[in-house]
Amino acid sequence: MLANIQDVNSYSFSKNEVFLIDTNIWMYIHYPRYLYDPKFKIYSNAFGKILKSSCNILLDALIVSEFINTWIRNEYNNNYRSIYSTFKSFRQGQEYKSSVKDIANALCRILRHSICINNSFNTINISSLIADFESKCLDFNDQILVQLCISNQAKLITHDSDFGNYNITMLTANNTLLSQRQVI
């Protein structure tokens, strides 16, 4: 069964709705390189509507970890690869410390509006996720996020087209995902 895919631009947020915001959305909202990307405006507007509507935003350690790793890898690849020959040497430099400070500030802003949850790793059928990872080449972290949405009755906000085949409700501005919607 395909996901219930809705356009984040036209979605009407309601009080107490529960959302899990994917790492890519947090990056569009907070990573300075995306400030002039059209997705920054789309997802920042949606985030503002979520706050105005008093919705609940869930945050898990997996998303925090992905956010940190994505940001710092982007910093190295886009800004410092020519200065530092390896990522490890970048981690020893002042630029790394400055990037870490920026990441920590962004995470503090994210935490201010989020409810931290436990991913209940011990209750997830990990064998099934590994089998799907192997046989269907499904992203393991995406599978965990889907399980979090299901167990917390949360809607996922993402721009990742990999989520189109999961049976969850999601909001997006991704045209590939939106084209998969079923016309009712």
Secondary structure, DSSP 8 states (H G I E B T S, - for coil): ---EEEETTT----TT-EEEE-HHHHHHHH-GGGTTSHHHHHHHHHHHHHHHTT-EEEEEHHHHHHHHHHHHHHHIIIIITTT-SSHHHHHTSHHHHHHHHHHHHHHHHHHHT-EEE---GGGS-HHHHHHHHHHH---HHHHHHHHHHHHTT-EEE---GGGGGSSSEEEE--HHHHTT----
